[in-house]
Amino acid sequence: MKKTVLVSCLLAGLATSSAVVAQSEKAQIKQGGDLTLITKLVDAHVRNFNPYNDAVGQYYARDFMYETLWIPNIMHPDKPIPVLATSYDVAKDLKSVTFNLREGVKWSDGEEFTADDVVFTVELAKKFPAYNVQGVLWYDETSGEGNIASVEKLGKYQVRINLQKPNGLAYLGLGAMYPLPEHIWKDVKDPKNFRNENPVATGPFINVKRFTPSIIKVCRNENYWQQGKPYLDCLKFPQYSGNEQALAAAAKGRVDWLGVGLSDTKSYSKKSKDNKFWLSPGGNTNLQLNTTKAPFNNLEFRKAMSMAINRTDLVEFATFGLTTATKYPIGTGEFYKSWYNEENLAKYKYLMEYNPKAAMKILDDAGIKDIDGDGWRDNADGTPINFKISVPSGWTDWVNSVMQISENLQDIGINARAHTPDENAWFDAVPTGDFDAYIMWTHSNVVPWGTYNDMFNPKDMNPPKLSFQAMHQMRLPELMVELDKFTQTIDLDEQKALIGKVHEIVAENLPVISLFANPEWYEYSTRNITGWVTEENPYVRPMVHGGTPERWFHVLQLHQK
């Protein structure tokens, strides 16, 4: 018996998503035209369309040329996007995943796409382990890493991948693979260094019409399997080497889609009514506290710290209004909003509210007072509290944040100060465990499991090999139990319930102090193109850079005005 996942909401021609143009409007869609986009800032383009080349190829070849099997829709977890697979089956024992492939798909040279291509791609990763085939990790007996045991063709359009260990999340990684055409790549002797200058793929844009160090122009796939798509004729990738240069071009209407740091949103918008942006919440920024030593090993102190921070000022002033306030003290933010159980989390919201008076009472009640009369609070045993919050010099918004946090803490009698080492020294100190507190990012993932596993896996909490995410060093075995359960089910409701328990464990223990979510950079122009993801219609994540497979779905909704 298997658990079968069908996606009727998007399977039938992707027609029911809010992203897709309504049938009544389709007759009015203009076919043709070019889209100008910046997926990577470079000094000069290099002709490399190898989809598994992380330095160059992934930015242009993935999603536009090569397609995945399956795209998890992070904005709407209940509406995943089937691509070259129409459904997947997870075995009841969670030890295999079967992908049912889309029929009628052709490679751009006219050859048929079949299960042979998927099997070939999986086996290629085993034959060439240095070739980083995304999502495909064979089990290694020596290291214990990886989980693929074998792969088999069940039919012309069906592939089963067997696992070494049960894992209900395996379909996510495997579905992220970009199949390669066996009839082309079987003769490639060194896939890692193969530039693939004339790609053969299944995606919507495949014909390289122009290539120079300053411009790439890739045009439509005449054999594309979605009838009537893409609406656009060509994608143009101009060369820009820096943020200011790229934004200046975009502000003048020369670029339609980009994602670079935008420090002055008002000025950018004023230059044209067509200059649009949406800075959706990305990964969270937290204070990582060294909970192996005082005062950070005291829960009451951590509570008071959290309540002493003016997060409104952090968002509006320290980070120039570009970040998003974090709602709950759970180490993650609005990026995972769809996983919140608002009712259960409401009781922890007070910990995120600026209330220095209440913070001081918590400290007083815990015996954390000015015992020696020097004007600063001491630990209950009389030892002084004096610590540094580290942030790299030059990281302007984070330096501003740490300086403000230090002032907030000083206002309630805590002797905290900003520490601004150079970037290298800041990075080097983390693995050693020799620090007080850090401002630190989190890793966003397809599901919250990945972010929390990075933060709480005890194997990452051992100096001198501390990880950046687990540097707080608070071991919470009850949380790891819930994360383990998460990998043993594919039921979304069950997964949400488990993450709800994780949220409560984090909020009860405060291993980190949640601050704000960093922005996901997304700028677009409505001068010539429509169909964009907007804040009002966030049908998928909107970013154009590599690592955002949803851009495949996004680009297929775009067309001329």
N, C-alpha and C positions, 0 to 999 in steps of 0.2 A: 504493500500500500504506500501511496505517496501523497504528499500535500502539494496540490497543484495551484499555482498562482496564475490566474488569467486577469488581464487588465482590460476589461470591457470599456472602461471610461475613455481609453485612448487608443484601443486596438482598432476600432472601426474607423480607419482612416484618420485617426487623431481628431475626430470631429466634435467631440463634446467638450474639449478644454476651452476655457475662456480665452485662451491664447489664439485659438484658431478663428480665422475670419468666418463670420456667419455666412450661411449659404446664400442669403439674399444679397450679400455684398460681393460675393465672388465674381459676379459678372462685371463688376465695376473695377476690379483689380487690374492695374496696369502691369503688363508683362514687360520685362526688360529693364535696362538701366544697370548702373554699377553702384556698388557699395564700397566706400573707402573706410578702412579700419586699421587700427594699430593694435596688434596682439603682443608686440614686444618692441622695446626701445633698443636699437642697434646702431653701431657705427656704419655698418654696411651689410647688406643681405648676403647670405651664403646659400647657394642652391643645394638644399638638403631637405627632402620630403620623406625622410624615414620617420614614421610615426612614433617610433620608440627611441628616437634621438632626443634626449632631454635638453640639450643645449640649443638646438635650432629647430629640428623637424616637428616637434610636438606643437609648436606655436601655430604652424600653418597647415600641417598634414592632418592632425587629429580633428575630428568633428566636421571639418569642411570637405576633406578628401576621404579619409577613412572613418568608418562608423563603428560604434560599439555594438554589443549585443543588447544592452539594457542600460537605461539611465535612471538612477534613483532621483526623484524630484524632491530635492531638499526643502524647497519652499512648501511643498504639499506632499508629505510622505505617503498619503493614501492615493496619490495619482502618479505612479511611476510611468516612465516613458519607454515602451518597447521600441527597439530599433531593428536590428537584424535578427533578433529573437522575438517571437510573438508571445511567448510565455515560458515559464520555467517550472520544473517539478523538483521539489526537495524531498528526498526519501524520508520515510517515517523515522528511521534511525539517525537522520541528519548526516549520513556518511556518503551521500552522493547528490549531485545536482544535474538535472537533465534540462538542456535547452532545446526548445522546439523552434526551429529556424523559420524565417519568413521565406515563402516560396515566391518564385518569379523575380528574384533579384539577380541582376547581372553586374559583373565587373565592367569597368568602363571600356574594356576592349571587346566586350560582347560575350565573354565566357560566363557560364552560370556559376553563381555562388551556391555552395552546398556545404554539407557537414564535413566534407574532406578538407575544406579550407580551415575550419575551426580546429579539427583534430591536428592538422599540420601545424597551426600556430601554437597550440599547446605543447606539442612535441618539440617544436623549435626551441622553446624556452628550456626544455630539458637538455637538448643537444648543445645549446649555447647559453650556459647559465649567466655569462657576463652580459648577455643581451637582455635588457630589462623589459620583458614583455609584461605590460601593466596588468596586475591582478592575477598573474599566473606564477605561482610559487610551488615548485615541486618539493616534496618532503625530502629533507636531507637527514639521513640517519645519524650522521656524526654530530651535527649542530642541533638537531631537533627542530630546526626552522622549516617553514613551508608546510603544506598540507595536502598537496595533490599526490595521489598514489598511482593513478592510471587514468587514461582517457580512452573512450571507445565510441565508435560510430554505430548508432542503433538503426539508422535509416538514412536516406538521402538528405533529410532535413531534421535530423535528431542526433544530438551528441550527449553522452553522459560522462561526467567527470567524477571519478571516485576519490574519496578523501581518506587520509590516514586516520584522522580523528573526527568525531562528530562536531559539526559547526553549523549552526543555523544562519550564520552571516556569510558563509562562503559564496553564496550567489551574488553578493554585492561586488566582491573583488573580481570574481570570474566574469560577471556581466560587464565589467569595465574594460575587458579585453577588446582590442581592435583587430579583428581577423585580417590575415594577410592572404593574398591569392597564391595558392600553392603552385600554380603553373608558372608563376613568375619567380617566386622566392625560393623554390626548391633548388635553383641553380646558383643562388647567392652563397659564396664561400665564407664571407665574413659579414653577417648581418649587422653587427654592432657598428661597423664603420662604413656600411653601404649607404651611399648618399641618396639613392632612389631618385635620381634627377628627373625621370619621366615616369611619374607614378601611375599605377593602375589600381583603381579603388572603386568602392561602391557609392561614395558620397556624392552630394549635390554639386560640388565644384571640383573639377579635376583637370581640365585642360589648361596647361601653363602656356598662355598666349604671349607673355612677355616676362623676361627676367633680366634685371640689371642690378647692380649693387644698391640702387636707389629706389627701385620699384619692382614689385611682383604683381602680375595680373593673372588671375586664375578664373577660368570661365566654366560655364555650366556643363554638367554631365548629360549628354544627349541620351544616354541609356538609363537615366535615373528611374528608380522603381516607384517613386511617388508621382502619379500622373499630374501634370500641370505645375509641378514644382521642380526647382526653385522658381519663384516669381522673378528674381533678379537674373541678369545675364552673367555678371562677373563680379569678383571680389578684387579690390586693389589694395595692396599692402605697401604704403609708402614708407621710406626710411626716415626715422627721426631718432635722435640719440639722447634727448633729454626731455624732462617733463615740461619745462617752459616752452621749448620749441614746439612740442606736440600740442600743448594747450593753445598756443598762439595760432597754430594752423586750424585747430578745431573751432576756435572762437570766430575765425573768418569764414567758416563754412567749408573748409577744405577737407575735413575729416568727419565722417558720419558716426563712428563708433570707436570709443577708446576707454581706457581705464587707468588713469594716472592720478597722482596726488594733486588734489585741488584745494589750495589754501584760501583762495578768495572767491567764494561762490557768488557773492553779489556782483563783483566786477565781471565775472565770466558770464553771468546771465544778462547783464545790462548790454553787452556788446551785440546781442541779437535775441529776438524773441524765440528763435529756433534753438538756441543753446540750452539744452536741458541736462539735468543730472539727477541721479538718485543715489544717495549714499546709504545703501541698505546695511543693516547691522551684520558685522562679520564676527570673527573670533573675539572672545572676551579678553579684557585686560584686568589683571588681578594684582593685589599685593601678595607676594609669596613670603611667608614668615617662617623663620627657622624655629619650628616648634619643638626642637630638641633642647632649647634653653629658655630661661626666663628672660623677659616676661611673657614670651610668646607661647609658653607651655601652659598658660593660665587662660581657660576659656572665658572667664569674666573680663580679663584684659582684652581679649580679642573682640568680644562684644562691644566693649567701650570704644575700642579703636574704630570699629565699623560705624558706630553711631556718631562719632566725632567728625567724620569726613563730610564735607559739603559737596556732594556729588553734582548738584545743580551747577555750581561754579566750575567744577571740573569739566563738565560738558560744554557749558556756554563760553567760558573764558580760557581755561587752561588748554583745552583742545580745540579752540576756535569755533565751537558749535558743530564740529564735524563728526563727533562720536554720538553714540546712543546710550542713554541711561540704562543701567542694569537694574532690573526690577526686584530680583530676589537674591539672597545671599547663598547662591548655589554654585558659584564658580563659572557658570556659563550664562549667556544672555539671550537676547532676542533672536539670535541666529537659530536657536532651537525653540522658538516660541510655541510651535505646534506641539511640543512635548510637555508643555506646562500642564499641571493640574492646579489651576488658579485657586480653587477652593481650599486645597490642602496647603498651598504655599502662602496664603494670605496671612497666616499667623506669624510668619517670619519677616514680613515686610518692614516692621518697625526697625529692624537691624540695618536697613538701607536708608533710613530717614535721618536727616541731619538734626541731631538733638544733643548738643553738648551738655546741657544741664542734666539730662538723664544719664549720659555717659559718665559724668563726674560722680553721680550717686552710685552707679555700679562699681566704680573704682573705690569709692569710700567704703561701701559695704563689704568689699573684698579685702579691705585693709591695705589697699594700695594708695598710701598717703605720703605727704612730705614729712618723713620721720626725722630727718637730720636737719631740717630748717633751711635748706639751700634754695628753696623755691621750686624744686622739682619733686615729683612723686617718686617714691621708692617701692620696691617689692615689699610684701608683707613681712618678710624676714629682715628688712632693713637694708638690704643690698640696693645700690643705686640702679635706676633705670636710665640708660643712656645708649641709644642705638642710632644706626645709620640706615637710611633707605637708599639703595643704590640704583642709579640710572645712568646710562652712557651720556657723557657730555656731547652736545650737538643734537640730541634727539629732542628737539624743541618742545613738542607737545607733552612728552613724558617728563621732561625736566620741569616744565611748568607744573605738571600734575604733582610730582613728588615735592616740589617746594611748597605748593599749597597744602598738601596733606601734612607735611611737617609743621606748618604754621597752625593748622587745625588741631593737631595733637598738642602742640605747645600751649594752645589756648586752654586746654584742660589739664595742664601741668605735667605733660609727658615730654621728656627731653629727647625729642627726635629731631634729626637733621638730614637734609639732603646730601648725598654723596655722589659726586659726578666723575668717576674715573673715565679714562678713555675706553673706547668700545672693546678693544682686545682684553684689557684688564678686567672689564666687567664680565665678559664671556668666560674668561679663564677661571674666575673665582667660583663659579657655580659648582662644578664637579667636586671640588674640595670640601664643600660644606662650611667653608670659613666665611660666613656672612651673617648679617642680622636680618635684613628684609630687602626684597627686590620688587620692582614693578616688572611684570612679566606678561607676555601674551599666552594664549591657549591655542591649541591646534584644533581647527574646525574639521569636522568629519562628516561622512554621509549620514551617520546616526550618532547620537550622543555617546553611545558606548565607546567609540574610539577616543573621544576627548577625555572621558572619565578614566578609561583604562590607562591613558598616558599620565594622568594626574595621580592615580592611586595604586598603580601596580608596584608592589613592594620590591620587586627586583630592580626597580629604578631608583631606590631610596638609599643606596649604599655608597657613601664617600669612599674613595675618591672618584666614583663614577656616578655621581648624582645626575639625574636628568633635569632639564630646565623646567619640565612640567611637574615633576614630583619632588622638587627641592624643599618643599615644606616638611617632608619626611614624616607626616602623620599617617600611621598605619591604621587602616579601618577595615578589618577583616570582614565585618558584616556588610560593608559596601561591596567588597569583591565577590561575596556570595551572590549578591543581586546581579552584578555584571556577568558572572558565570552563567547564571540562569538566563540572562538575555541572549547568550549565544546558543541556547538550547531550544529556542522557539523562533518561529517565523510569523507568529500571530502579532499583528501590529498593536492590538489592544493589550495583549499580555506584555509586550515590550514597553508600551507607555506606562503601564502599571509598575513595572520594575524600575524604570527610570524615575518614576514618581517617588519610589522608596529611596533611590539614590539621592534625589534632591533633598529629601527630608534628613537623611543622614548627614549630608554636607552642611545643611542649614543648622542642624543641632550642634555640630562640632566646629564649624568655621575654620577649617584648615587653611583657607585663603580668604582674603578680604576682597569681595567682588567690587569692581569700580565701574567700568563702562565697556561698551562694545566698540571696537575699531570699525571704521567704515570699509565697505567694499566699494572700490572706486569704479564708477560707471557714469560716463558722459556720452550723450548721444545728440544728434541733430535731427530736427524735424523739417529742415529746409527742403529736402528732396525725398525723404524716406518716411514711411509710417509703418505701424504694426509693432512698435517697440514695447518691451516690458516697461511698465511705469509703477510708481508707488501705489497708484490706484488699481492697477491690474498686474500684480506680481506673479505672473503665471509660472515663471522659472527664475532661477538666479540669473541676473542680467550681465554678469561680467564677461568681457571678451577675451581675457587672457587664458593661457593654457591651464589645464586643471579644472576647467569648467565645462564638462561635457554637455550641459544644458544649452550651450551656445549653438549646438546643432539644431535644436528645436527652435531657438530664438531666430536664427538667420532664415529659417524656412517660413517664418511669418512676415518677414519684411518685404516691402514692395514700394514702388514709386507712388508718390502722392497723386 
